[in-house]
Structure formats: C-alpha cells, structure tokens
C-alpha cells in the first residue's frame, strides 16, 4: 500500500516544473515500477491457471500501470541514450521529448499527448488500494445492488432534461430573445443537467422572465430528485456494511475460482475442500479453517457471528446449499444440486484434477 501511495505522490511532484526532471523522483519511480512489475510476475507464476488471469480486470490494471515506464524507456534507448543513463538519469524524459520533436510539429504533438496519457495511467495504481481496504469492496457491492433501482431515477432524469431543455431553448434561444448560451438544444440540456444536479457552473444562465421561472422550477425539482438516488445507494451501503464480513468471504471465494480456472457452478469443489470430514456440512471448526484458507482474518466474536449468518437454518452446521446461497447467490438450485451429485459421484479424482 505504501508503494502505491509513494508512486502517486511522485507523479504529483513530477507535475511541478522545477521537479519534472528530478533524478531522485525518477529513481523512486523506477523502484516503485520494479516492485509492481515483480508483483505482476509473481501473481502469474503463482496462479493455478495463468490463462484465467486474462479475465481478471485487476491484472490488466497492474499491467497498464507499469507499461508506460517501459515504453518511455524503450523510446529513450532507441534514441541513443545508454540504458543505465535512461534508468537512473534525467535523460529518459528529455530523450522522449527530443524523439517527439524530430517527428515534426503535427505528429510530435500527437505523440506527446499519447506519452502524457501513458504517464497518467500510473494513477491506475490507486485502484490496487481496493485490495487492501474493505470499504471499497462494500461500496462496489452496494452500487451493484443499487444498479437496477437506479435505472428508475436515471430514466426520469433524462426525461426532465429533455423537457426543461426544450422550454429553455424556446424561452432563451434565438427566438426567445435570450443569450447565446442557449442557441441549441445541446447547450440548453447542459444547463438543465447542471441545474438539476444542483451544480450550477454559471457558464450560462437565463435572462428572460420565463427562463428564470423555468430554471427556478428545475432547481426545486433537482433538490427533490437528487434525494432519490442518494437514498437508494445509502440504504444499499448500510445493508452491505452490516454484511461486510460475509462479503469478504464471497469475494475471496470468487477470486479463488478465478485463480484456479473454475466456473461459478464449480464452487462445490471449494466447499468439498473445506469439508474435511466429508459429511457435506461445515461445522464451526471447519468453517474457521475455511476462513484461514481464504485469508479472512476476524476476531473470534466476528467468526461466530459470521458462522450464524451462513447457518441460516440454525442447525449448528453450514450446508452446501447455505454456502452457495451466500457465496454464489446467482447460482440456481438445480445447477448446484447437479454439480453436487456429479462431484460426490467422482470423489477425490475431480478434486485432484483441479489441484484443490
């Protein structure tokens, strides 16, 4: 985590003109990039099925955050700068700029913009902080739960934008005696959007009496309307926050499936690994060991509370159905039972095939 924060801080400092060519900052960035590169290589080497990592978004984020450095290094080496000087000196950035200038003004400007964009890709490393902070997992899960409900206010937001934009264009546009800021529907829609969301940049505003009245109604509608999506997300966040320990287990099991090249319906193989007694139930000790395998560290009181969350029928054990209901809620019962019967019939052979 410290490496991520340090890398982003270096990017901020390098944006200052008097520090843009600092050898010290460049050396720190080199060290951070080496650490990130090693992390990517270790993840690939340690994966049960490296090909499955192609579908892991965070792997691509890791790659995108280190590639810009190596592209700049390659340009510097091609332009004649020794590798050592390019790695530890200020020649890398200056050589890339020189290489761009030699390609002509028009093309050079485009390449410069591309290089600046590539350098900004280092900010993607901030997304890696989500692995270390459970709050990010809670927020993402809350947004997923709210996605369907948010479609309703989003739809009505689009309707209101179109209605108010039409009125503002009529009252403030060329035919209404207003100003140039409303000379087409797109500009009027922009004004309505920032008004409904209570942002109000002030780059355009109504000057006619009718336009001011419509804008006043839009402001009141915006104040009332914005409470709806905020409430939806807020309620989902509160619910997920109460279930955050279970969410950690869900995410770790899903990551485990990806790492081992398994499909969601093959979660039964993970359950079988946790069920050391082979009775099809997880008792409290097996559940505690499962949390250890998943890397979920909780105090004993939280472990007991989480166990009761999984044990929905209060039988004192967690069945395969209860495990699937929380870990894979989208998995239908028929598929889950089919996989259970198939794996129970093949025994340990299938388990060995996937290196569980």
Residue frames as qw, qx, qy, qz and C-alpha x, y, z in Angstrom:
[[0.000, 0.885, 0.465, 0.000, 0.00, 0.00, 0.00],
 [0.319, -0.779, 0.109, 0.529, 2.85, 2.38, 0.85],
 [0.423, -0.094, 0.599, 0.673, 4.39, 1.70, -2.54],
 [0.201, 0.655, 0.644, 0.339, 1.15, 2.73, -4.27],
 [0.156, -0.942, -0.234, 0.180, 0.84, 5.98, -2.33],
 [0.437, -0.579, 0.320, 0.609, 4.52, 6.78, -2.89],
 [0.416, 0.187, 0.650, 0.608, 4.22, 6.20, -6.64],
 [0.092, 0.817, 0.515, 0.244, 1.22, 8.52, -6.96],
 [0.318, -0.875, -0.047, 0.361, 2.94, 11.16, -4.82],
 [0.477, -0.284, 0.467, 0.688, 5.94, 11.05, -7.17],
 [0.292, 0.510, 0.633, 0.504, 3.62, 11.61, -10.14],
 [0.108, -0.938, -0.328, 0.024, 2.17, 14.69, -8.44],
 [0.425, -0.727, 0.185, 0.506, 5.63, 16.08, -7.63],
 [0.486, -0.014, 0.575, 0.658, 6.83, 15.49, -11.19],
 [0.226, 0.770, 0.532, 0.270, 4.00, 17.69, -12.45],
 [0.222, -0.914, -0.006, 0.340, 5.79, 20.68, -10.86],
 [0.598, 0.782, -0.141, 0.106, 8.00, 22.38, -13.45],
 [0.001, 0.794, -0.572, 0.207, 11.08, 22.61, -11.19],
 [0.558, -0.328, 0.743, -0.170, 10.83, 18.91, -10.23],
 [0.855, 0.391, 0.014, -0.339, 9.82, 17.39, -13.57],
 [0.714, 0.517, -0.457, 0.119, 13.41, 16.28, -14.32],
 [0.450, -0.674, 0.510, -0.290, 14.40, 15.34, -10.76],
 [0.481, 0.331, -0.812, -0.003, 16.75, 12.36, -10.77],
 [0.155, -0.121, 0.816, -0.544, 15.67, 11.47, -7.23],
 [0.658, 0.223, 0.306, -0.651, 11.99, 11.30, -8.12],
 [0.702, 0.414, -0.463, -0.348, 12.79, 9.34, -11.25],
 [0.256, 0.303, -0.894, 0.207, 14.80, 6.82, -9.21],
 [0.390, 0.028, 0.684, -0.615, 11.93, 6.43, -6.74],
 [0.741, 0.345, -0.008, -0.576, 9.54, 5.83, -9.64],
 [0.525, 0.414, -0.733, -0.125, 11.95, 3.23, -11.02],
 [0.021, -0.164, 0.900, -0.404, 11.92, 1.40, -7.69],
 [0.568, 0.196, 0.450, -0.661, 8.12, 1.50, -7.48],
 [0.712, 0.419, -0.310, -0.470, 7.80, 0.20, -11.04],
 [0.341, 0.339, -0.875, 0.056, 10.17, -2.68, -10.33],
 [0.258, -0.006, 0.804, -0.536, 8.10, -3.65, -7.28],
 [0.669, 0.339, 0.197, -0.631, 4.86, -3.50, -9.26],
 [0.604, 0.454, -0.573, -0.317, 6.41, -5.50, -12.11],
 [0.133, 0.232, -0.936, 0.228, 7.60, -8.20, -9.72],
 [0.463, 0.124, 0.608, -0.633, 4.13, -8.34, -8.18],
 [0.727, 0.400, -0.134, -0.541, 2.57, -8.98, -11.60],
 [0.492, 0.410, -0.763, -0.086, 5.12, -11.69, -12.41],
 [0.093, -0.138, 0.886, -0.432, 4.61, -13.39, -9.03],
 [0.621, 0.221, 0.372, -0.654, 0.82, -13.38, -9.47],
 [0.727, 0.429, -0.368, -0.390, 1.15, -15.00, -12.88],
 [0.351, 0.376, -0.849, 0.118, 3.71, -17.55, -11.67],
 [0.182, -0.063, 0.822, -0.536, 1.67, -18.47, -8.58],
 [0.669, 0.158, 0.023, -0.726, -1.64, -18.83, -10.43],
 [0.656, 0.011, 0.751, -0.068, -3.01, -22.35, -10.79],
 [0.566, 0.527, 0.560, 0.298, -4.24, -21.46, -14.28],
 [0.252, -0.359, 0.113, 0.891, -2.35, -18.41, -15.66],
 [0.033, 0.298, 0.634, 0.713, -4.72, -18.22, -18.64],
 [0.224, -0.720, -0.656, 0.020, -7.58, -17.45, -16.25],
 [0.310, -0.543, -0.157, 0.764, -5.82, -14.21, -15.28],
 [0.147, 0.170, 0.487, 0.844, -6.66, -12.86, -18.74],
 [0.279, -0.628, -0.578, -0.439, -10.20, -12.36, -17.43],
 [0.483, -0.606, -0.410, 0.481, -9.08, -10.67, -14.20],
 [0.176, 0.928, 0.161, 0.287, -9.57, -6.90, -14.52],
 [0.440, -0.870, 0.194, 0.114, -7.07, -6.10, -11.77],
 [0.763, -0.127, 0.401, 0.491, -4.31, -7.94, -13.63],
 [0.454, 0.622, 0.339, 0.540, -4.84, -5.65, -16.61],
 [0.196, -0.971, -0.038, -0.135, -4.84, -2.66, -14.27],
 [0.683, -0.577, 0.294, 0.338, -1.48, -3.82, -12.90],
 [0.677, 0.187, 0.426, 0.571, -0.07, -4.19, -16.41],
 [0.236, 0.828, 0.292, 0.416, -1.41, -0.82, -17.59],
 [0.367, -0.929, 0.025, 0.030, 0.17, 0.91, -14.59],
 [0.618, -0.522, 0.412, 0.419, 3.72, -0.29, -15.41],
 [0.696, 0.436, 0.430, 0.375, 3.71, -0.37, -19.22],
 [0.206, 0.971, 0.047, 0.108, 4.15, 3.44, -19.64],
 [0.428, -0.779, 0.410, 0.204, 7.51, 3.33, -17.87],
 [0.678, -0.105, 0.627, 0.369, 8.86, 0.65, -20.18],
 [0.522, 0.734, 0.369, 0.231, 7.53, 2.47, -23.26],
 [0.016, -0.987, 0.160, 0.002, 9.40, 5.62, -22.24],
 [0.583, -0.541, 0.551, 0.252, 12.47, 3.52, -21.51],
 [0.718, 0.273, 0.557, 0.315, 12.26, 1.94, -24.96],
 [0.356, 0.905, 0.161, 0.166, 11.96, 5.33, -26.68],
 [0.265, -0.900, 0.331, 0.103, 14.96, 6.61, -24.74],
 [0.672, -0.284, 0.612, 0.304, 17.09, 3.60, -25.69],
 [0.639, 0.544, 0.469, 0.276, 16.05, 3.82, -29.36],
 [0.186, 0.976, 0.023, 0.110, 17.02, 7.49, -29.41],
 [0.617, 0.528, -0.387, 0.437, 20.57, 6.57, -28.38],
 [0.363, -0.705, 0.387, -0.470, 20.56, 7.04, -24.61],
 [0.316, 0.240, -0.896, 0.199, 22.52, 4.33, -22.73],
 [0.601, -0.443, -0.635, -0.196, 20.33, 2.00, -20.70],
 [0.511, -0.317, -0.516, 0.610, 21.98, 2.98, -17.42],
 [0.054, -0.028, -0.048, 0.997, 21.51, 6.68, -18.07],
 [0.420, -0.303, -0.478, -0.709, 17.91, 6.13, -19.12],
 [0.614, -0.419, -0.668, 0.040, 17.16, 4.16, -15.97],
 [0.541, -0.528, -0.392, 0.524, 18.79, 6.39, -13.40],
 [0.254, -0.173, 0.056, 0.950, 19.19, 9.80, -15.05],
 [0.316, 0.607, 0.301, -0.664, 17.04, 12.59, -16.36],
 [0.029, 0.303, -0.654, -0.692, 17.85, 11.64, -19.96],
 [0.202, 0.327, 0.919, 0.090, 14.79, 9.41, -20.32],
 [0.207, 0.775, 0.498, -0.329, 12.18, 12.18, -20.30],
 [0.060, 0.744, -0.251, -0.616, 14.31, 14.59, -22.30],
 [0.141, -0.212, 0.835, 0.488, 15.12, 11.94, -24.90],
 [0.257, 0.501, 0.826, 0.016, 11.47, 11.05, -25.38],
 [0.172, 0.850, 0.221, -0.446, 10.65, 14.71, -25.89],
 [0.046, -0.595, 0.540, 0.594, 13.54, 15.04, -28.36],
 [0.244, 0.087, 0.915, 0.309, 12.38, 11.97, -30.24],
 [0.259, 0.707, 0.630, -0.190, 8.92, 13.51, -30.49],
 [0.086, 0.823, -0.072, -0.557, 10.26, 16.83, -31.78],
 [0.161, -0.374, 0.730, 0.550, 12.20, 15.07, -34.53],
 [0.297, 0.343, 0.878, 0.155, 8.97, 13.64, -35.91],
 [0.010, 0.426, 0.428, 0.797, 7.54, 17.02, -36.88],
 [0.195, -0.136, 0.336, -0.911, 5.29, 19.51, -35.16],
 [0.702, -0.112, -0.182, -0.679, 1.91, 17.97, -36.02],
 [0.828, -0.041, -0.559, -0.023, 2.84, 14.34, -35.40],
 [0.367, 0.192, -0.625, 0.661, 5.03, 15.29, -32.45],
 [0.371, -0.255, 0.259, -0.855, 2.13, 16.99, -30.70],
 [0.851, -0.125, -0.267, -0.434, 0.01, 13.88, -31.05],
 [0.749, 0.080, -0.595, 0.279, 2.79, 11.63, -29.75],
 [0.088, 0.285, -0.510, 0.807, 3.39, 14.00, -26.83],
 [0.626, -0.247, 0.077, -0.736, -0.27, 13.77, -25.87],
 [0.895, -0.035, -0.422, -0.139, -0.07, 9.99, -26.03],
 [0.543, 0.194, -0.609, 0.545, 3.01, 9.94, -23.81],
 [0.198, -0.291, 0.384, -0.853, 1.37, 12.25, -21.28],
 [0.804, -0.182, -0.122, -0.553, -1.69, 9.99, -21.24],
 [0.825, 0.068, -0.544, 0.137, 0.51, 6.95, -20.71],
 [0.251, 0.265, -0.581, 0.728, 2.23, 8.66, -17.78],
 [0.483, -0.263, 0.212, -0.808, -1.16, 9.39, -16.23],
 [0.823, -0.083, -0.495, -0.267, -2.00, 5.68, -16.44],
 [0.374, 0.175, -0.738, 0.534, 0.19, 5.31, -13.38],
 [0.393, -0.222, 0.315, -0.835, -2.80, 6.68, -11.46],
 [0.801, -0.089, -0.448, -0.387, -4.49, 3.33, -12.10],
 [0.449, 0.132, -0.777, 0.420, -2.34, 2.04, -9.28],
 [0.316, -0.202, 0.399, -0.837, -4.78, 3.72, -6.93],
 [0.807, -0.074, -0.268, -0.521, -7.30, 1.04, -7.87],
 [0.636, 0.126, -0.729, 0.219, -4.96, -1.50, -6.29],
 [0.116, -0.270, 0.565, -0.771, -5.73, 0.08, -2.92],
 [0.745, -0.157, -0.108, -0.639, -9.11, -1.61, -3.11],
 [0.776, 0.048, -0.626, 0.057, -7.41, -4.93, -2.39],
 [0.402, 0.062, -0.628, 0.663, -6.22, -3.62, 0.94],
 [0.212, 0.003, 0.343, -0.915, -9.29, -1.66, 2.05],
 [0.109, 0.343, 0.933, -0.030, -12.55, -3.46, 2.71],
 [0.223, 0.596, 0.318, -0.703, -14.54, -0.23, 2.38],
 [0.247, 0.395, -0.520, -0.716, -14.01, -0.25, -1.37],
 [0.113, -0.102, -0.968, -0.198, -15.49, -3.74, -1.61],
 [0.099, 0.513, 0.709, -0.473, -18.50, -2.59, 0.39],
 [0.237, 0.574, -0.025, -0.784, -19.06, 0.41, -1.88],
 [0.220, 0.238, -0.752, -0.574, -18.77, -1.62, -5.09],
 [0.060, -0.262, -0.963, 0.028, -21.17, -4.24, -3.76],
 [0.151, 0.570, 0.500, -0.634, -23.64, -1.52, -2.72],
 [0.266, 0.484, -0.308, -0.775, -23.52, 0.03, -6.19],
 [0.166, 0.041, -0.915, -0.366, -24.13, -3.37, -7.79],
 [0.021, 0.429, 0.859, -0.278, -27.16, -3.93, -5.58],
 [0.157, 0.642, 0.283, -0.695, -28.46, -0.46, -6.39],
 [0.122, -0.168, 0.612, 0.763, -27.88, -0.68, -10.15],
 [0.007, -0.445, -0.827, -0.344, -31.38, -1.86, -11.07],
 [0.136, -0.781, -0.524, 0.312, -33.14, 0.57, -8.74],
 [0.202, -0.558, 0.124, 0.795, -31.01, 3.47, -10.02],
 [0.208, 0.213, 0.699, 0.650, -32.34, 2.92, -13.55],
 [0.023, -0.770, -0.637, -0.018, -35.66, 4.46, -12.48],
 [0.154, -0.863, -0.092, 0.473, -34.31, 7.88, -11.37],
 [0.327, -0.306, 0.528, 0.722, -31.86, 7.88, -14.28],
 [0.209, 0.461, 0.748, 0.429, -34.74, 7.42, -16.72],
 [0.059, -0.891, -0.446, 0.056, -36.74, 10.27, -15.22],
 [0.340, -0.652, 0.161, 0.658, -33.61, 12.43, -15.12],
 [0.289, 0.023, 0.639, 0.712, -33.29, 12.03, -18.90],
 [0.055, 0.691, 0.677, 0.248, -36.99, 12.86, -19.33],
 [0.214, -0.882, -0.245, 0.341, -36.72, 16.02, -17.21],
 [0.372, -0.417, 0.354, 0.750, -33.58, 17.13, -19.03],
 [0.217, 0.290, 0.689, 0.628, -35.35, 16.88, -22.39],
 [0.070, -0.805, -0.583, -0.086, -38.48, 18.68, -21.16],
 [0.291, -0.843, -0.088, 0.443, -36.71, 21.53, -19.41],
 [0.409, -0.242, 0.461, 0.749, -34.16, 21.86, -22.22],
 [0.195, 0.520, 0.663, 0.501, -36.98, 22.32, -24.72],
 [0.164, -0.906, -0.386, 0.059, -38.54, 25.05, -22.60],
 [0.412, -0.688, 0.140, 0.580, -35.22, 26.81, -22.02],
 [0.396, 0.033, 0.570, 0.719, -34.37, 26.68, -25.72],
 [0.084, 0.708, 0.599, 0.366, -37.75, 28.20, -26.59],
 [0.269, -0.924, -0.253, 0.102, -37.56, 30.92, -23.93],
 [0.407, -0.767, 0.261, 0.422, -33.83, 31.70, -24.00],
 [0.663, 0.097, 0.541, 0.509, -32.84, 30.66, -27.53],
 [0.206, 0.018, 0.367, 0.907, -32.63, 32.77, -30.69],
 [0.189, -0.522, -0.601, -0.575, -36.42, 33.03, -30.97],
 [0.479, -0.699, -0.518, 0.117, -36.93, 33.93, -27.33],
 [0.054, 0.907, -0.095, 0.407, -34.59, 36.89, -27.12],
 [0.788, -0.593, 0.078, 0.145, -32.17, 35.20, -24.72],
 [0.137, -0.808, 0.523, 0.233, -28.40, 34.82, -24.87],
 [0.547, 0.511, -0.622, -0.227, -26.01, 32.75, -26.99],
 [0.184, -0.324, 0.887, -0.273, -25.66, 30.11, -24.27],
 [0.568, 0.246, 0.710, -0.336, -28.97, 28.59, -25.35],
 [0.386, 0.515, -0.366, -0.672, -28.61, 28.71, -29.13],
 [0.587, 0.123, -0.729, -0.330, -29.22, 24.94, -29.48],
 [0.838, -0.393, -0.173, -0.335, -30.82, 22.08, -27.57],
 [0.813, 0.040, -0.430, 0.390, -27.50, 20.57, -26.57],
 [0.209, 0.319, -0.364, 0.850, -26.38, 23.71, -24.74],
 [0.554, -0.422, 0.009, -0.718, -29.81, 24.00, -23.15],
 [0.910, -0.209, -0.351, -0.068, -29.57, 20.37, -22.00],
 [0.582, 0.181, -0.467, 0.640, -26.16, 21.10, -20.44],
 [0.160, -0.398, 0.244, -0.870, -27.66, 23.99, -18.47],
 [0.778, -0.337, -0.133, -0.513, -30.57, 21.81, -17.29],
 [0.855, -0.019, -0.477, 0.201, -28.22, 18.97, -16.27],
 [0.396, 0.172, -0.475, 0.767, -26.02, 21.15, -14.06],
 [0.368, -0.364, 0.105, -0.849, -29.15, 22.81, -12.66],
 [0.852, -0.266, -0.285, -0.350, -30.99, 19.60, -11.78],
 [0.820, -0.056, -0.437, 0.364, -27.87, 18.17, -10.15],
 [0.382, -0.916, -0.105, 0.058, -27.53, 21.43, -8.15],
 [0.724, -0.074, 0.094, 0.679, -24.01, 22.03, -9.51],
 [0.130, 0.963, 0.230, -0.058, -24.60, 25.28, -11.40],
 [0.688, -0.004, 0.118, 0.716, -21.32, 26.20, -13.10],
 [0.015, -0.821, -0.166, 0.546, -22.66, 29.62, -14.11],
 [0.336, -0.145, 0.562, 0.742, -21.27, 29.47, -17.66],
 [0.170, -0.306, -0.526, -0.775, -24.78, 30.17, -18.97],
 [0.023, 0.359, 0.708, -0.608, -27.87, 31.46, -17.20],
 [0.139, 0.680, 0.662, 0.284, -31.37, 32.68, -18.11],
 [0.143, -0.083, -0.091, 0.982, -32.09, 36.37, -18.56],
 [0.367, -0.319, -0.431, -0.760, -35.76, 36.36, -19.57],
 [0.524, -0.271, 0.410, -0.696, -38.56, 36.22, -17.03],
 [0.929, 0.060, -0.114, -0.347, -39.91, 32.98, -18.47],
 [0.694, 0.364, -0.573, 0.238, -36.46, 31.40, -18.48],
 [0.020, -0.399, 0.641, -0.655, -35.89, 32.34, -14.85],
 [0.735, -0.167, 0.244, -0.610, -39.23, 30.83, -13.84],
 [0.933, 0.183, -0.286, -0.121, -38.48, 27.56, -15.63],
 [0.474, 0.428, -0.630, 0.442, -34.98, 27.49, -14.12],
 [0.346, -0.387, 0.511, -0.685, -36.49, 28.01, -10.65],
 [0.908, -0.044, 0.066, -0.411, -38.80, 25.03, -11.13],
 [0.814, 0.349, -0.445, 0.131, -35.83, 22.97, -12.40],
 [0.121, 0.493, -0.642, 0.575, -33.84, 23.89, -9.29],
 [0.621, -0.261, 0.420, -0.609, -36.64, 22.76, -6.97],
 [0.954, 0.151, -0.120, -0.228, -37.11, 19.55, -8.94],
 [0.594, 0.485, -0.572, 0.291, -33.37, 18.92, -8.76],
 [0.189, -0.456, 0.628, -0.602, -33.27, 19.32, -4.98],
 [0.799, -0.090, 0.335, -0.492, -36.14, 16.86, -4.55],
 [0.894, 0.354, -0.234, -0.146, -34.96, 14.49, -7.27],
 [0.406, 0.568, -0.658, 0.283, -31.34, 14.08, -6.12],
 [0.487, -0.401, 0.598, -0.494, -32.53, 12.76, -2.76],
 [0.937, 0.104, 0.040, -0.330, -33.88, 9.64, -4.51],
 [0.815, 0.376, -0.409, 0.166, -30.64, 8.07, -5.87],
 [0.064, 0.556, -0.619, 0.551, -28.72, 9.13, -2.77],
 [0.689, -0.275, 0.405, -0.535, -31.26, 7.31, -0.59],
 [0.957, 0.200, -0.133, -0.163, -31.15, 4.19, -2.78],
 [0.622, 0.463, -0.521, 0.356, -27.36, 3.94, -2.64],
 [0.179, -0.532, 0.539, -0.629, -27.29, 4.89, 1.04],
 [0.842, -0.201, 0.246, -0.436, -29.67, 2.11, 2.04],
 [0.932, 0.270, -0.236, 0.053, -27.75, -0.46, 0.00],
 [0.354, 0.573, -0.551, 0.492, -24.49, 0.71, 1.53],
 [0.468, -0.463, 0.479, -0.581, -25.90, 0.37, 5.05],
 [0.960, -0.027, 0.089, -0.263, -27.09, -3.18, 4.32],
 [0.817, 0.406, -0.336, 0.235, -23.80, -4.24, 2.76],
 [0.052, 0.642, -0.541, 0.540, -21.84, -2.68, 5.61],
 [0.717, -0.357, 0.399, -0.448, -23.70, -4.90, 8.06],
 [0.978, 0.119, 0.167, -0.037, -22.78, -7.90, 5.89],
 [0.280, 0.845, -0.453, -0.051, -19.18, -6.88, 5.18],
 [0.427, -0.450, 0.784, -0.024, -17.63, -9.94, 6.83],
 [0.753, 0.289, 0.589, -0.051, -19.70, -12.25, 4.63],
 [0.527, 0.838, -0.056, -0.128, -18.77, -10.07, 1.66],
 [0.102, -0.728, 0.670, 0.105, -15.08, -10.74, 2.33],
 [0.592, -0.075, 0.803, 0.006, -15.74, -14.48, 2.11],
 [0.677, 0.629, 0.356, -0.138, -17.75, -14.06, -1.10],
 [0.330, 0.884, -0.302, -0.135, -15.00, -12.05, -2.79],
 [0.246, -0.579, 0.775, 0.067, -12.23, -14.40, -1.70],
 [0.682, 0.150, 0.715, -0.037, -14.14, -17.46, -2.93],
 [0.614, 0.764, 0.163, -0.116, -14.77, -15.76, -6.27],
 [0.114, 0.838, -0.523, -0.110, -11.09, -14.85, -6.54],
 [0.500, -0.316, 0.806, 0.009, -10.20, -18.45, -5.69],
 [0.741, 0.437, 0.503, -0.082, -12.43, -19.70, -8.51],
 [0.464, 0.870, -0.140, -0.092, -10.75, -17.34, -10.99],
 [0.154, -0.727, 0.667, 0.056, -7.25, -18.27, -9.82],
 [0.485, -0.157, 0.860, 0.010, -7.97, -21.98, -10.26],
 [0.202, 0.150, -0.675, -0.693, -9.76, -21.66, -13.57],
 [0.062, 0.342, 0.925, -0.150, -13.12, -22.80, -12.20],
 [0.206, -0.454, -0.447, -0.743, -16.60, -21.70, -13.20],
 [0.380, -0.352, 0.313, -0.796, -19.12, -20.39, -10.68],
 [0.881, -0.155, -0.142, -0.423, -21.10, -23.63, -10.70],
 [0.787, 0.152, -0.535, 0.267, -17.92, -25.48, -9.67],
 [0.221, -0.648, 0.397, -0.611, -17.94, -23.79, -6.26],
 [0.933, -0.288, -0.037, -0.213, -18.83, -27.25, -4.93],
 [0.815, 0.247, -0.340, 0.400, -15.14, -28.15, -5.34],
 [0.085, 0.533, -0.396, 0.743, -14.18, -25.35, -2.98],
 [0.692, -0.443, 0.143, -0.552, -16.82, -26.47, -0.49],
 [0.973, -0.028, -0.225, 0.026, -15.52, -30.06, -0.68],
 [0.542, 0.402, -0.446, 0.588, -12.05, -28.82, 0.17],
 [0.233, -0.493, 0.365, -0.754, -13.36, -27.05, 3.27],
 [0.865, -0.257, 0.042, -0.429, -15.47, -30.08, 4.29],
 [0.129, 0.538, -0.826, 0.110, -12.59, -32.10, 5.71],
 [0.493, -0.077, 0.781, -0.376, -14.94, -34.60, 7.41],
 [0.125, 0.039, -0.824, -0.552, -16.72, -35.31, 4.13],
 [0.119, 0.416, 0.850, -0.301, -20.20, -35.25, 5.68],
 [0.117, 0.585, 0.554, 0.581, -21.47, -32.44, 3.44],
 [0.317, -0.907, -0.257, -0.102, -21.64, -29.98, 6.34],
 [0.400, 0.472, -0.366, 0.695, -19.23, -27.40, 7.72],
 [0.562, -0.671, -0.431, 0.217, -19.08, -27.33, 11.49],
 [0.158, -0.985, 0.027, 0.063, -17.67, -24.35, 13.37],
 [0.578, -0.540, 0.453, 0.412, -14.09, -25.65, 13.31],
 [0.588, 0.283, 0.577, 0.490, -14.18, -26.43, 9.59],
 [0.183, 0.917, 0.301, 0.188, -15.70, -23.01, 8.96],
 [0.345, -0.888, 0.192, 0.237, -12.92, -21.36, 10.95],
 [0.611, -0.246, 0.561, 0.502, -10.27, -23.25, 8.98],
 [0.478, 0.613, 0.518, 0.357, -12.00, -22.24, 5.74],
 [0.011, -0.997, -0.068, 0.020, -11.69, -18.58, 6.71],
 [0.500, -0.656, 0.421, 0.378, -7.98, -19.15, 7.29],
 [0.618, 0.160, 0.612, 0.467, -7.57, -20.73, 3.84],
 [0.296, 0.809, 0.412, 0.298, -9.38, -17.76, 2.28],
 [0.425, 0.173, -0.151, 0.876, -7.21, -15.28, 4.17],
 [0.324, -0.704, -0.241, -0.584, -10.15, -13.72, 6.04],
 [0.404, 0.007, -0.645, 0.648, -8.84, -12.69, 9.45],
 [0.423, -0.620, -0.204, -0.629, -11.53, -11.95, 12.02],
 [0.185, -0.357, 0.695, -0.596, -11.69, -11.94, 15.82],
 [0.022, -0.128, -0.987, 0.096, -13.46, -14.93, 17.42],
 [0.293, 0.473, 0.537, -0.634, -16.64, -12.96, 18.09],
 [0.427, 0.525, -0.267, -0.686, -16.90, -11.96, 14.42],
 [0.191, 0.190, -0.927, -0.261, -16.21, -15.54, 13.32],
 [0.128, 0.294, 0.892, -0.318, -19.10, -16.80, 15.46],
 [0.359, 0.573, 0.240, -0.697, -21.37, -14.06, 14.12],
 [0.352, 0.460, -0.569, -0.584, -20.38, -14.85, 10.54],
 [0.038, 0.018, -0.998, -0.047, -20.97, -18.56, 11.13],
 [0.269, 0.457, 0.700, -0.479, -24.50, -17.79, 12.32],
 [0.375, 0.570, -0.144, -0.717, -25.02, -15.73, 9.15],
 [0.310, 0.295, -0.811, -0.399, -24.13, -18.72, 6.97],
 [0.056, -0.170, -0.969, 0.169, -26.06, -21.16, 9.18],
 [0.325, -0.173, -0.201, -0.908, -29.46, -19.93, 8.04],
 [0.705, -0.331, -0.511, -0.364, -31.47, -22.84, 9.48],
 [0.368, -0.650, 0.460, -0.481, -29.67, -22.60, 12.85],
 [0.969, -0.048, -0.223, -0.093, -28.72, -26.28, 12.73],
 [0.623, -0.678, 0.347, 0.178, -25.20, -25.69, 14.04],
 [0.589, -0.108, 0.586, 0.546, -23.62, -26.52, 10.67],
 [0.312, 0.618, -0.199, -0.694, -23.38, -24.87, 7.24],
 [0.771, 0.276, 0.572, 0.050, -24.76, -26.99, 4.43],
 [0.420, 0.045, 0.532, 0.734, -23.67, -26.80, 0.80],
 [0.085, 0.730, 0.571, 0.366, -26.98, -25.09, -0.09],
 [0.300, -0.908, -0.187, 0.224, -26.48, -22.44, 2.60],
 [0.514, -0.416, 0.323, 0.677, -22.89, -21.90, 1.47],
 [0.325, 0.306, 0.599, 0.665, -23.99, -21.42, -2.17],
 [0.033, -0.847, -0.523, -0.086, -26.86, -19.13, -1.20],
 [0.276, -0.898, 0.008, 0.342, -24.43, -16.55, 0.20],
 [0.456, -0.427, 0.497, 0.602, -21.29, -17.13, -1.85],
 [0.059, 0.019, 0.698, 0.713, -22.98, -17.62, -5.25],
 [0.371, 0.382, 0.523, -0.665, -26.48, -16.10, -4.97],
 [0.513, 0.474, -0.280, -0.659, -26.94, -16.17, -8.77],
 [0.159, 0.197, -0.953, -0.168, -26.38, -19.93, -8.95],
 [0.725, -0.172, -0.168, -0.646, -29.75, -21.67, -9.33],
 [0.652, -0.361, 0.587, -0.317, -30.52, -24.58, -7.00],
 [0.948, 0.267, 0.126, -0.123, -30.90, -27.14, -9.78],
 [0.595, 0.663, -0.392, 0.231, -27.41, -26.47, -11.14],
 [0.208, -0.641, 0.617, -0.407, -25.97, -26.51, -7.63],
 [0.822, -0.160, 0.467, -0.285, -27.56, -29.90, -6.86],
 [0.887, 0.456, -0.070, -0.008, -26.45, -31.32, -10.21],
 [0.359, 0.700, -0.528, 0.320, -22.84, -30.33, -9.54],
 [0.479, -0.502, 0.596, -0.404, -23.04, -31.72, -6.01],
 [0.933, 0.055, 0.302, -0.189, -24.24, -35.09, -7.26],
 [0.763, 0.595, -0.221, 0.121, -21.63, -35.14, -10.03],
 [0.140, 0.692, -0.594, 0.386, -18.72, -34.31, -7.73],
 [0.648, -0.370, 0.541, -0.387, -19.92, -36.63, -4.98],
 [0.961, 0.213, 0.126, -0.125, -20.00, -39.42, -7.55],
 [0.691, 0.598, -0.309, 0.263, -16.48, -38.85, -8.85],
 [0.796, -0.508, -0.139, 0.297, -14.98, -38.44, -5.40],
 [0.414, -0.750, 0.191, 0.479, -11.47, -37.17, -4.96],
 [0.642, 0.195, 0.477, 0.568, -10.45, -37.70, -8.59],
 [0.213, 0.833, 0.319, 0.398, -12.08, -34.49, -9.76],
 [0.387, -0.915, 0.018, 0.117, -10.64, -32.63, -6.81],
 [0.668, -0.367, 0.375, 0.528, -7.12, -33.68, -7.75],
 [0.542, 0.485, 0.458, 0.511, -7.65, -32.63, -11.35],
 [0.070, 0.900, 0.152, 0.403, -8.14, -29.00, -10.33],
 [0.494, 0.267, -0.456, 0.691, -5.34, -29.04, -7.76],
 [0.465, -0.709, -0.037, -0.529, -7.55, -28.27, -4.82]]
